[in-house]
Each structure stands twice: as C-alpha cells, then as structure tokens.
Amino acid sequence: MQRPHTQEAGAAAASAAGPRTGASATFAELLKRVKAEGLLDLDPRYYVGRLALNTTLLLIGFAAFFALGDSWWQLLTALWMGLCGGQSAFMWHDAGHKAMFRSKKAASAVGYIHANLVNGVSYGWWVNHHNRHHSNPNHLDKDPDIGRRTVIFDVKQYPSRRGTQKFVVRHQSVLFFVLLVLEGFKMLRTAVVSIAQGKIKRPVLESFLIVVRAAVYCALVFTVLSPVLAVAFILVQHAALGVYFGMIFAPNHKGMDVRDGEEETLDWLERQVLTSRNIRPNPVVDFLYGGLNYQVEHHLFPAMPQKHLPRARELTRAYCAERGVPYHEVGFWTSYREVASYLHEVSEPVRAGTVEEEIRRRAAQAA
C-alpha cells in the first residue's frame, strides 16, 4: 500500500518533481461528460422504491419482534434491526445531499424521520458535520470525521491524547474496529449534546423525535421482553448498528492521502479523488454500502442519485486514466486490510517510544 502523505509533504514532492501529476485534469471537463449523460438528474421514483424497501425491512423486524416474544432468539432480531438502522442512514444521507428530492421540505422530512426517529441521530448536526467533511476530506484540522476520533491519523495528533486514549492509539489497528460497537451510542450522545448546546437549527423538533423514539423503543423492549433480555437486546442492536456504521464509513478515506496546513495545494478533483477509496462493486456490496462504495464519485458529485453512481464510476475511471490522476479501488477485504495497516503504521512511533523525535524530524523537513 502506498504510504499516505500530508499536504506539506505532497507540496514539497511536487515542487521537486516538476509539474503535478494530473495537472491537466479539470473537474469542469469531467462534469461536462457527466452532465451530458444526465447523471445529475434526480429520479424521485427510484427513491420512492428505496424508501419502500427500507420500510419493508423495518416492518419485517417488527413482525419478528412480536412473533418471537420473550425469547433469546430476539438477539437475531436485534442484529436485523441494526442492519435496518444502517440502511436508514443511507436515506438520510442522500436526502441531506439533495440527491433524493427537489423539494427541501420532502428531503428534510426524510432526513429527520430516518436520522432522529429511527436512529436517534441529530439530522441537523449530521448535515453540518458531513458538509464540512466533504469540503476538506482527510484534512487533519478541517475534517470533523478525523477530529472526533480517538485514533490518530498522523503522529502529530498523539500529544493531545490522554489516559486510556493513549492505550487505544498504541493498539489502534485492532481497537479502531473493536470500538465501533460504541459508535451508535456515541452518535446518540452527540445528538443530545448538540441539542443541549444549541448547535442545531430545530432543537424542539429534533428533541421531540429523539424522545419519542426512546419512549417507544424502551416501552416495547421492556414490555415484550424480560428485563435482562431487554437490556441485552438494546446493547446488541446498538452494537450492530455501530459496527455497521463504522464498517461502511471506515474504508472510504482512512489510509488515503492525509492533508494538513492552511494552504490548499489540491484542486477540487484531486482533493476528492486522492483522498477517497472505492470498494469494487457487485450487487451485494452495492446494497450493503448503499452506493458509498463508489466513494470517489460520491465525493465528486455529492448530489448525484445513488442509481447513477455506477455509470459515473466508468466515466471517472476513464478520465483519471487519461489525465494521470491516481484512482484507488480495491476489493472488500483489501479495503479493511489497508485501513488496519495504515493505522498500525501511523502508531508505530508510539509503540517505539519515538513520537517526539518523529515530530521534530518532520518539522525539520517541512521547514
């Protein structure tokens, strides 16, 4: 795997080597090809079908829940409902990107229902968070997806870690995946904190939906199930949801080029392509990832409907090959191996006790 580099290192290499790789590539040219095939045109009927499928999956889960009653087989239902929560996330994701409906009210309704009501996630927080991520993917200071993690993506982040965080970083190639079981609970906590701190536009609506979800959820599990089984159901369902969330999003950027510094040296096309990883598509992968396995194309064209991403992939791959822009796509298992290998490599100075030396060495190189 190619070692990811920071923005300063990439700029230094570019100045030493002459013209930047892919310097003749322009997003405008690729965008022209995409628009010519109508790939940015919305298709509400497609999403009506996806919403119907998502609702059907949830109804199957509820039917199984009531049919099984107070039985430990309910833990399988909990796993299923975790999967359904992940599938619901694709609905609020596409709605938030304006890829679903032209009507802002319709898109917002889908977002609030699938984020707040189904998953206990703040839709308002997520939209702001995700837009900043799209603007500066894999930027150490500007990408909130990097900033909110315990693991480190560059050794310079290590001095800010405290207590058990240092232990996590030391073993982060493994613990990153293990700790995904907490992701669902963390997003619920983030929702509560964001609402309490007034960081969202519609705190009353979002609070109401999250409280309704919690009340209905707890009433059902503690009425139908014994107390011990009810607790086990909640833990398993949220753990499954967290792992699914994490396994969907982890391969998208982790282990790709990491950027740093105030000055932006990459244009829009390179910024999105060089920091994103595709997972080779097939019908199962496309379903499980909700189209996010086409991460390069999604980042280039965030408002593109999911159904058009496969064709956009063909156009983007061809264009990048023409213009010499590296385009990274791997298989399912390889993507996670690359993430684990990268996290292991970044934390090596921690295990070797050479963090300060490594930071000084890189500072000297940048100077």
Secondary structure, 3 states (H helix, E strand, C coil): CCCCCCHHHHHHHHHHHCCCCCCCCCHHHHHHHHHHCCCCCCCHHHHHHHHHHHHHHHHHHHHHHHHHCCCCCHHHHHHHHHHHHHHHHHHHHHHHCCCCCCCHHHHHHHHHHHHHHHHCCCHHHHHHHHHHHHHCCCECCCCHHHHCCCCCCCHHHHHHCCCHHHHHHHCHHHHHHHHHHHHHHHHHHHHHHHHHCCCCCCHHHHHHHHHHHHHHHHHHHHHHCCHHHHHHHHHHHHHHHHHHHHHHHHHHHCCCCCECCCCCCCCHHHHHHHCCCEECCCHHHHHHHCCCCCHHHHHHCCCCCHHHHHHHHHHHHHHHHHHCCCCCEECHHHHHHHHHHHHHHHCHHHHHCCHHHHHHHHHHHHC
